[in-house]
Amino acid sequence: MPIPVESFFLDSQAEGTLQQKVQRLVAEGILSGRFRPGEKLPSSRKLAIHLGISRITVTNAYTELVADDYLNSRGRSGYFVSDTAPTPPEFDLAGRKEKAGIDWSRAIGQRFDSPALPLRPLNWHEYPYPFIYGQADPSLFSHQTWRQCGLQALGQKDFKILTADRYEEDDERLLEHIQRHILPRRGIAARKEEILITMGAQNALWMTAQILLTQRRKAVLENPTYPGLREILTQTRCHLVPVDVDDEGLPPEALPPDTDVVFTTVSHHCPTNMTMPVDRRRRLLELATERGFVVVEDDYEFELSFKNAPSPALKSMDDTGAVIYIGSFSKSLFPGLRLGYVVADEEFIREARALRALVLRHPPGHIQRTVAYFLSLGHYDAQINRMRKAYEIRRTVMAAAIERHGLSISGAVATGGSSFWMAAPPRVDTEILARRLYDRGVVIEPGRSFFSPADDARRFYRLAYSSIPSEKIPEGIRRIAEEIAAFGHSEPR
């Protein structure tokens, strides 16, 4: 049986070890129907010579394929495709006619394909100066400890828990660590019945909006705000009211009297980084009690405070249960993890748990247990400590470069987080600026998508330092400053 694999093995981008490549090649050949049941494969010696690899590598690959019933071994006769190997179903597609397609523009009842996300190239990581927010720096993360936790979660002791359909339940160990260690750092005391694990903060915000909002209800969100939240709220078709923030965040007195739900980032406003003072927080809670509206607190990056201890969460001041608290591990671990949590009154959590069960049952058990081990073994705190030290250095370097090149920070300067909210001169359209900077290897985030569509706010932009080494920051800032200085003196490229 000829096995045309030279290009496969010459491809340095192909994933896995040589043994895994051999396994994948044979398995794909069987699944595609290229290798038929009963056909003989080349001997391990011949295939090893053909590929220029070790014979033991081929033998080990064949052994794994036998264990999975792709192959069987017939003593000295060699290896053959198993008669009971997994095979694809066969359909007779001859004579299939082209049919008129569905008119999807008419069939689709609600559209989800136009989120106003920040402008950035998909390959931003290939640029030498990426000032991109919310992305992890692999050099700051301990892959080895994460791998160990993942392997521990796959151990025999935990396997039954991971393989069971837990319906609406969450991982008990993860819940316990969030309850006893994560939430107390924000001043929050909660019972396990008041905590729900989610697939990140985005999922938590979506579920919250689905439960609380209808076409007849009114929701307030900050302006500017996280673009993904605006899209979520728009899809509910509620009455959406953007309220402009000031230097102290969302002004409570500006809330409409018939407000039903308020979405806010009091500890670390997105995207300006400002923190709402305690007095204003108290006033917001007083109004929630008086008027009967719910406050949804999206809390993130609270661990990344450099000079001052993080302020208590709004939820910690809530005596009436009016606050729904949303937390996430995306910024403190890595965004691809997609794991967060909601803390709220038990009645709300019960409803959210039922909604989650309808959509996805529960977050993957292996991910939950891996994070539980990562937290309980102290790796999480070590990770936060590494990030805090690195980000503080990067922030200091960036602040000095911003001052040196005369760029302007918008609003108050925060003492933590992972980004600066910037204001360009009035003549500068930062979406055009961003496109110009691509040619110079720099990626920034234009700010217009953070604002209400009614606002033509084109002069703002965000500079993050979570994904750029400190030694590259000064040169990147210099190039931004040069391009801003040239803006208006040359035609857009």
C-alpha positions as a printed NumPy array, in Angstrom:
array([[  0.   ,   0.   ,   0.   ],
       [  1.629,   3.285,  -1.06 ],
       [  1.592,   5.985,   1.608],
       [  2.384,   9.408,   0.049],
       [  3.653,  11.148,   3.134],
       [  6.821,  12.973,   2.101],
       [  5.162,  16.397,   2.053],
       [  3.376,  15.625,   5.311],
       [  6.624,  15.007,   7.167],
       [  8.497,  17.801,   5.434],
       [  5.862,  20.242,   6.679],
       [  7.417,  21.747,   9.8  ],
       [  4.088,  23.381,  10.672],
       [  2.309,  20.032,  11.115],
       [  1.43 ,  19.539,  14.766],
       [  2.579,  16.73 ,  17.034],
       [  5.458,  14.32 ,  17.384],
       [  6.599,  12.025,  14.586],
       [  4.66 ,   9.198,  16.176],
       [  1.493,  11.294,  16.263],
       [  2.003,  12.279,  12.632],
       [  2.196,   8.624,  11.595],
       [ -0.919,   7.834,  13.641],
       [ -2.822,  10.757,  12.173],
       [ -1.783,   9.891,   8.624],
       [ -2.975,   6.284,   8.852],
       [ -6.17 ,   7.146,  10.755],
       [ -7.109,   9.842,   8.238],
       [ -6.413,   7.418,   5.388],
       [ -8.796,   4.87 ,   6.899],
       [-11.477,   7.439,   7.744],
       [-11.341,   8.915,   4.239],
       [-11.724,   5.467,   2.656],
       [ -8.3  ,   5.554,   1.014],
       [ -7.196,   2.525,   3.077],
       [ -9.753,  -0.287,   2.987],
       [-10.499,  -2.988,   5.61 ],
       [ -8.162,  -5.933,   5.206],
       [ -5.467,  -4.012,   3.316],
       [ -1.924,  -4.53 ,   4.468],
       [  0.224,  -1.611,   5.614],
       [  3.95 ,  -1.326,   4.98 ],
       [  6.068,  -3.026,   7.622],
       [  7.393,  -0.826,  10.41 ],
       [ 10.904,  -1.263,   9.005],
       [  9.994,  -0.303,   5.443],
       [  7.906,   2.683,   6.502],
       [ 10.648,   3.899,   8.857],
       [ 13.219,   3.729,   6.022],
       [ 10.797,   5.439,   3.646],
       [ 10.2  ,   8.285,   6.074],
       [ 13.737,   8.483,   7.414],
       [ 12.626,   8.066,  11.011],
       [ 13.179,   5.543,  13.786],
       [ 11.53 ,   2.134,  13.441],
       [ 10.42 ,   2.258,  17.077],
       [  8.493,   5.448,  16.254],
       [  6.495,   3.644,  13.562],
       [  6.033,   0.579,  15.778],
       [  4.663,   2.716,  18.618],
       [  2.289,   4.454,  16.206],
       [  1.05 ,   1.124,  14.861],
       [  0.584,  -0.156,  18.425],
       [ -1.638,   2.823,  19.294],
       [ -3.66 ,   2.3  ,  16.125],
       [ -4.161,  -1.346,  17.048],
       [ -5.399,  -0.292,  20.501],
       [ -7.963,   1.997,  18.836],
       [ -9.035,  -0.771,  16.423],
       [ -7.817,   0.99 ,  13.3  ],
       [ -5.328,  -1.833,  12.664],
       [ -4.785,  -5.388,  13.714],
       [ -1.546,  -7.327,  13.933],
       [ -1.318, -10.775,  12.314],
       [  1.86 , -12.151,  13.826],
       [  4.657, -12.264,  11.266],
       [  2.333, -11.239,   8.448],
       [  2.341,  -7.582,   9.573],
       [ -0.282,  -4.923,  10.15 ],
       [ -3.634,  -4.765,   8.363],
       [ -6.544,  -2.347,   8.38 ],
       [ -9.04 ,  -3.753,  10.86 ],
       [-12.307,  -5.126,   9.516],
       [-14.072,  -3.218,  12.287],
       [-12.113,   0.014,  11.931],
       [-14.089,   3.264,  12.117],
       [-15.256,   4.05 ,   8.602],
       [-17.241,   6.948,   7.173],
       [-20.769,   6.322,   5.874],
       [-21.03 ,   5.98 ,   2.113],
       [-23.644,   7.953,   0.208],
       [-24.434,   7.896,  -3.469],
       [-24.167,  11.523,  -4.484],
       [-24.293,  10.799,  -8.217],
       [-26.861,  12.822, -10.022],
       [-27.212,  15.338,  -7.25 ],
       [-28.742,  18.5  ,  -8.657],
       [-28.108,  22.057,  -7.688],
       [-31.076,  23.477,  -5.84 ],
       [-32.17 ,  27.007,  -5.348],
       [-30.741,  28.253,  -2.069],
       [-32.636,  29.599,   0.909],
       [-33.111,  33.348,   0.893],
       [-31.226,  33.86 ,   4.158],
       [-31.734,  37.623,   4.117],
       [-35.437,  36.844,   4.582],
       [-35.102,  33.715,   6.726],
       [-32.871,  35.237,   9.407],
       [-35.078,  36.868,  11.999],
       [-32.4  ,  38.527,  14.105],
       [-28.882,  39.534,  13.124],
       [-25.754,  38.979,  15.161],
       [-23.032,  39.537,  12.559],
       [-22.126,  43.196,  13.051],
       [-20.549,  43.736,  16.485],
       [-18.783,  47.087,  16.832],
       [-15.528,  45.601,  18.021],
       [-12.306,  47.615,  18.194],
       [-10.516,  47.848,  14.875],
       [ -7.496,  45.549,  14.774],
       [ -5.917,  43.17 ,  12.253],
       [ -6.415,  39.47 ,  12.884],
       [ -2.656,  38.931,  12.733],
       [ -1.878,  41.719,  15.208],
       [  0.589,  39.458,  17.051],
       [  2.852,  39.513,  13.985],
       [  3.374,  43.27 ,  14.308],
       [  6.473,  44.358,  16.258],
       [  4.589,  46.977,  18.325],
       [  1.165,  45.565,  19.352],
       [ -0.553,  47.842,  21.875],
       [ -3.515,  45.437,  22.055],
       [ -5.746,  45.048,  25.09 ],
       [ -6.902,  41.818,  26.701],
       [ -4.299,  39.495,  25.194],
       [ -2.053,  37.268,  27.253],
       [  1.738,  37.404,  27.246],
       [  2.887,  33.763,  27.125],
       [  6.227,  34.727,  28.688],
       [  4.421,  35.638,  31.923],
       [  2.443,  32.42 ,  32.183],
       [  3.764,  29.196,  33.702],
       [  2.813,  26.617,  31.125],
       [  4.458,  23.873,  33.161],
       [  2.291,  24.393,  36.243],
       [ -0.843,  24.703,  34.103],
       [  0.044,  21.445,  32.354],
       [  0.583,  19.738,  35.698],
       [ -2.824,  20.902,  36.919],
       [ -4.418,  19.698,  33.689],
       [ -2.813,  16.27 ,  34.068],
       [ -3.857,  16.097,  37.707],
       [ -7.432,  16.882,  36.67 ],
       [ -7.273,  13.937,  34.251],
       [ -6.169,  11.548,  36.996],
       [ -8.185,   8.501,  37.979],
       [ -9.448,  10.168,  41.14 ],
       [-11.149,  12.985,  39.223],
       [-12.076,  11.127,  36.043],
       [-15.56 ,  10.107,  37.167],
       [-16.404,  13.724,  37.931],
       [-15.121,  14.912,  34.563],
       [-16.986,  12.314,  32.521],
       [-20.37 ,  12.634,  34.222],
       [-23.153,  14.814,  32.861],
       [-23.498,  17.145,  35.815],
       [-26.557,  18.852,  34.372],
       [-26.694,  22.222,  36.152],
       [-23.931,  21.634,  38.703],
       [-20.525,  23.32 ,  38.929],
       [-17.211,  21.929,  40.108],
       [-17.364,  21.857,  43.898],
       [-13.659,  22.604,  44.348],
       [-13.748,  25.581,  42.017],
       [-16.826,  26.992,  43.72 ],
       [-15.209,  26.594,  47.103],
       [-12.037,  28.428,  46.098],
       [-13.97 ,  31.289,  44.513],
       [-16.133,  31.522,  47.623],
       [-13.32 ,  31.375,  50.193],
       [-10.391,  33.011,  48.442],
       [-11.347,  35.071,  45.359],
       [-14.485,  36.861,  46.539],
       [-13.182,  37.869,  50.016],
       [-10.43 ,  39.855,  48.246],
       [-13.225,  42.025,  46.865],
       [-14.994,  42.202,  50.236],
       [-17.744,  39.845,  49.062],
       [-19.269,  37.131,  51.233],
       [-21.461,  34.661,  49.351],
       [-22.892,  31.188,  49.754],
       [-22.256,  28.585,  47.069],
       [-25.917,  28.82 ,  46.088],
       [-25.221,  32.447,  45.116],
       [-22.365,  31.621,  42.695],
       [-22.579,  30.355,  39.12 ],
       [-19.647,  29.44 ,  36.84 ],
       [-19.896,  30.887,  33.321],
       [-18.039,  30.699,  30.031],
       [-16.357,  34.036,  30.692],
       [-17.73 ,  37.495,  31.453],
       [-19.304,  37.807,  27.989],
       [-21.438,  34.749,  28.632],
       [-22.343,  36.086,  32.081],
       [-23.416,  39.446,  30.65 ],
       [-25.497,  37.747,  27.969],
       [-27.334,  35.521,  30.452],
       [-27.923,  38.468,  32.767],
       [-29.383,  40.55 ,  29.94 ],
       [-31.594,  37.671,  28.771],
       [-33.042,  37.208,  32.249],
       [-33.511,  40.852,  33.221],
       [-34.477,  42.632,  30.015],
       [-37.438,  42.689,  27.647],
       [-38.692,  45.115,  25.033],
       [-40.599,  46.953,  27.746],
       [-37.658,  47.445,  30.132],
       [-35.034,  50.152,  30.248],
       [-31.311,  49.516,  30.628],
       [-28.585,  52.083,  31.31 ],
       [-25.017,  51.578,  30.194],
       [-21.993,  53.803,  30.491],
       [-20.801,  55.923,  27.579],
       [-18.14 ,  55.028,  26.522],
       [-18.422,  51.34 ,  27.341],
       [-17.361,  47.833,  26.375],
       [-18.65 ,  47.379,  22.784],
       [-19.625,  43.749,  23.349],
       [-22.025,  44.778,  26.121],
       [-23.758,  47.306,  23.876],
       [-24.307,  44.62 ,  21.262],
       [-25.716,  42.216,  23.871],
       [-28.164,  44.817,  25.149],
       [-29.16 ,  45.876,  21.647],
       [-30.136,  42.285,  20.837],
       [-32.599,  42.228,  23.75 ],
       [-34.466,  45.134,  22.075],
       [-34.823,  46.857,  25.414],
       [-34.933,  50.641,  25.778],
       [-31.208,  51.381,  25.894],
       [-29.977,  54.622,  27.46 ],
       [-26.27 ,  55.526,  27.289],
       [-25.19 ,  57.853,  30.124],
       [-21.955,  59.808,  29.75 ],
       [-19.337,  59.123,  32.402],
       [-17.303,  61.88 ,  34.009],
       [-13.991,  61.821,  35.9  ],
       [-15.627,  59.757,  38.664],
       [-17.428,  57.274,  36.445],
       [-21.182,  56.892,  36.048],
       [-23.103,  59.812,  37.67 ],
       [-26.074,  58.339,  39.587],
       [-28.141,  61.499,  39.336],
       [-28.123,  61.182,  35.533],
       [-30.028,  57.887,  35.62 ],
       [-33.557,  58.046,  34.16 ],
       [-36.253,  57.675,  36.859],
       [-37.773,  54.575,  35.207],
       [-34.518,  52.626,  34.938],
       [-34.786,  48.845,  35.339],
       [-31.139,  47.739,  35.072],
       [-27.808,  49.6  ,  35.262],
       [-24.638,  48.076,  33.808],
       [-21.465,  49.546,  35.241],
       [-17.729,  48.996,  35.767],
       [-17.253,  50.932,  38.995],
       [-13.853,  49.633,  40.074],
       [-12.152,  49.856,  36.712],
       [-14.197,  51.634,  34.07 ],
       [-13.957,  50.325,  30.529],
       [-12.229,  51.865,  28.658],
       [-11.104,  54.974,  30.6  ],
       [ -9.762,  53.06 ,  33.664],
       [-11.3  ,  55.505,  36.163],
       [-12.54 ,  54.295,  39.565],
       [-15.857,  55.389,  41.038],
       [-15.435,  56.979,  44.515],
       [-17.055,  55.285,  47.502],
       [-19.528,  58.13 ,  48.087],
       [-20.84 ,  57.837,  44.548],
       [-21.119,  54.073,  44.932],
       [-23.229,  54.532,  48.041],
       [-25.489,  56.949,  46.182],
       [-25.912,  54.465,  43.335],
       [-26.966,  51.77 ,  45.798],
       [-29.344,  54.179,  47.562],
       [-31.066,  54.927,  44.258],
       [-31.248,  51.225,  43.446],
       [-33.075,  50.657,  46.733],
       [-35.376,  53.665,  46.315],
       [-36.299,  52.995,  42.68 ],
       [-36.04 ,  49.228,  42.627],
       [-33.555,  48.788,  39.785],
       [-30.821,  46.162,  39.517],
       [-27.114,  47.004,  39.198],
       [-24.888,  44.693,  37.161],
       [-21.257,  45.13 ,  38.219],
       [-18.701,  43.939,  35.666],
       [-15.483,  43.711,  37.686],
       [-12.194,  42.944,  35.963],
       [ -8.47 ,  43.588,  36.442],
       [ -9.029,  44.237,  40.145],
       [ -5.889,  42.187,  40.896],
       [ -3.732,  44.509,  38.779],
       [ -3.481,  47.428,  41.178],
       [  0.135,  48.561,  41.569],
       [  0.365,  51.359,  44.125],
       [ -2.872,  51.027,  46.058],
       [ -4.838,  48.065,  47.348],
       [ -7.851,  47.308,  45.134],
       [-11.02 ,  48.988,  46.357],
       [-13.875,  46.797,  47.61 ],
       [-16.408,  45.787,  44.993],
       [-19.778,  47.485,  44.785],
       [-21.265,  44.112,  45.651],
       [-19.475,  44.207,  49.018],
       [-21.496,  47.333,  49.929],
       [-24.804,  45.821,  48.819],
       [-27.157,  45.119,  51.737],
       [-30.316,  44.52 ,  49.703],
       [-29.186,  42.08 ,  46.991],
       [-29.581,  44.663,  44.232],
       [-26.115,  44.008,  42.733],
       [-25.242,  41.208,  40.333],
       [-21.475,  40.759,  40.364],
       [-19.589,  39.402,  37.336],
       [-15.974,  38.268,  37.507],
       [-13.639,  36.613,  35.025],
       [-10.312,  34.78 ,  34.826],
       [ -9.667,  36.031,  31.275],
       [ -7.395,  38.927,  32.23 ],
       [ -5.653,  37.24 ,  35.151],
       [ -4.987,  33.92 ,  33.382],
       [ -5.612,  34.016,  29.633],
       [ -8.601,  34.99 ,  27.46 ],
       [ -8.781,  31.615,  25.704],
       [ -9.742,  30.   ,  29.008],
       [-13.303,  31.38 ,  28.744],
       [-14.177,  30.984,  32.409],
       [-15.901,  33.433,  34.734],
       [-18.536,  33.572,  37.45 ],
       [-21.646,  35.409,  38.62 ],
       [-22.468,  36.254,  42.234],
       [-26.043,  37.29 ,  42.978],
       [-29.142,  36.597,  45.003],
       [-29.979,  32.882,  45.052],
       [-33.237,  33.424,  43.174],
       [-31.397,  35.047,  40.263],
       [-28.668,  32.373,  40.255],
       [-31.317,  29.666,  40.095],
       [-32.777,  31.284,  36.991],
       [-29.341,  31.799,  35.429],
       [-28.447,  28.186,  36.117],
       [-31.569,  27.023,  34.314],
       [-30.794,  29.257,  31.32 ],
       [-27.204,  28.027,  31.207],
       [-28.426,  24.432,  31.258],
       [-30.586,  25.098,  28.199],
       [-27.695,  26.617,  26.242],
       [-24.612,  24.615,  27.248],
       [-25.404,  22.519,  30.329],
       [-22.256,  23.605,  32.184],
       [-18.681,  24.699,  31.392],
       [-16.368,  21.748,  30.607],
       [-15.555,  19.73 ,  33.72 ],
       [-11.883,  19.332,  32.863],
       [-11.399,  23.087,  32.531],
       [-13.189,  23.743,  35.822],
       [-11.144,  21.149,  37.714],
       [ -7.866,  22.331,  36.143],
       [ -8.565,  25.899,  37.253],
       [ -9.565,  24.624,  40.698],
       [ -6.16 ,  22.959,  41.085],
       [ -4.367,  26.001,  39.643],
       [ -6.049,  28.217,  42.227],
       [ -5.786,  25.927,  45.245],
       [ -2.112,  25.044,  44.731],
       [ -1.082,  28.715,  44.815],
       [ -0.209,  29.013,  41.121],
       [ -2.86 ,  31.673,  40.561],
       [ -1.413,  34.022,  43.153],
       [  2.088,  33.477,  41.776],
       [  0.748,  34.277,  38.293],
       [ -0.899,  37.495,  39.498],
       [  2.31 ,  38.507,  41.236],
       [  4.339,  38.01 ,  38.023],
       [  1.83 ,  39.962,  35.965],
       [  1.6  ,  42.786,  38.493],
       [  5.377,  43.267,  38.551],
       [  5.731,  43.094,  34.767],
       [  2.764,  45.392,  34.115],
       [  3.986,  47.957,  36.602],
       [  7.331,  48.14 ,  34.786],
       [  5.622,  48.387,  31.401],
       [  3.233,  51.046,  32.654],
       [  6.115,  53.126,  34.014],
       [  7.991,  52.821,  30.73 ],
       [  4.908,  53.711,  28.708],
       [  3.976,  56.673,  30.902],
       [  7.489,  58.08 ,  30.509],
       [  7.402,  57.595,  26.721],
       [  3.947,  59.185,  26.468],
       [  5.163,  62.234,  28.387],
       [  8.421,  62.446,  26.456],
       [  6.658,  62.478,  23.087],
       [  3.844,  64.822,  24.135],
       [  0.923,  62.43 ,  23.791],
       [ -2.215,  63.051,  25.862],
       [ -3.84 ,  60.694,  28.369],
       [ -7.59 ,  61.231,  28.579],
       [ -9.027,  61.683,  32.055],
       [ -7.478,  60.59 ,  35.333],
       [ -4.347,  58.446,  35.346],
       [ -5.112,  55.083,  36.941],
       [ -2.636,  53.244,  39.175],
       [ -3.258,  49.795,  37.731],
       [ -4.818,  47.844,  34.929],
       [ -3.169,  47.099,  31.612],
       [ -3.864,  50.076,  29.352],
       [ -3.978,  53.844,  28.859],
       [ -7.006,  55.675,  27.467],
       [ -5.639,  58.318,  25.102],
       [ -6.909,  61.442,  23.353],
       [ -5.412,  62.588,  20.056],
       [ -5.657,  66.19 ,  18.812],
       [ -9.122,  67.105,  17.44 ],
       [ -7.904,  66.924,  13.843],
       [ -6.971,  63.249,  14.157],
       [ -9.315,  60.42 ,  13.197],
       [ -7.844,  57.469,  15.1  ],
       [ -9.323,  54.884,  12.725],
       [ -7.292,  56.453,   9.905],
       [ -4.36 ,  56.796,  12.284],
       [ -4.536,  53.082,  13.116],
       [ -4.443,  52.106,   9.443],
       [ -1.457,  54.372,   8.833],
       [  0.387,  52.859,  11.77 ],
       [  0.061,  49.349,  10.326],
       [  2.691,  50.322,   7.756],
       [  5.009,  51.193,  10.624],
       [  4.483,  47.935,  12.489],
       [  2.269,  49.483,  15.205],
       [ -1.211,  48.363,  16.269],
       [ -3.454,  50.591,  18.387],
       [ -7.165,  50.371,  19.168],
       [ -9.327,  53.244,  17.85 ],
       [-11.866,  54.432,  20.384],
       [-14.98 ,  55.162,  18.349],
       [-16.494,  51.688,  18.862],
       [-16.595,  52.268,  22.641],
       [-19.026,  55.178,  22.251],
       [-22.71 ,  55.319,  21.506],
       [-23.382,  55.338,  17.741],
       [-24.799,  58.842,  18.173],
       [-21.34 ,  60.087,  19.244],
       [-18.802,  60.718,  16.527],
       [-15.878,  60.291,  18.936],
       [-12.972,  59.624,  16.609],
       [-10.057,  61.192,  18.485],
       [ -9.785,  58.638,  21.293],
       [ -7.731,  55.44 ,  21.278],
       [ -6.472,  52.805,  23.687],
       [ -2.874,  51.746,  24.26 ],
       [ -2.453,  48.475,  26.154],
       [  0.768,  46.95 ,  27.428],
       [ -0.331,  43.397,  28.24 ],
       [  1.039,  41.985,  24.997],
       [  4.127,  44.091,  24.25 ],
       [  7.56 ,  43.775,  25.919],
       [  8.725,  46.84 ,  27.841],
       [ 11.827,  47.269,  25.654],
       [  9.634,  47.801,  22.567],
       [  7.294,  50.337,  24.126],
       [  9.422,  53.514,  23.676],
       [  9.965,  52.968,  19.953],
       [  6.303,  52.13 ,  19.411],
       [  5.201,  55.301,  21.211],
       [  7.689,  57.337,  19.171],
       [  6.17 ,  56.068,  15.938],
       [  2.654,  56.863,  17.146],
       [  3.707,  60.393,  18.072],
       [  5.36 ,  60.932,  14.683],
       [  2.279,  59.751,  12.816],
       [ -0.003,  61.979,  14.892],
       [  2.275,  64.952,  14.256],
       [  2.111,  64.263,  10.52 ],
       [ -1.67 ,  63.934,  10.569],
       [ -3.334,  66.668,   8.591],
       [ -0.115,  67.535,   6.771],
       [ -0.381,  64.657,   4.283],
       [ -3.103,  62.803,   2.46 ],
       [ -4.353,  59.601,   4.102],
       [ -2.561,  56.568,   2.834]])
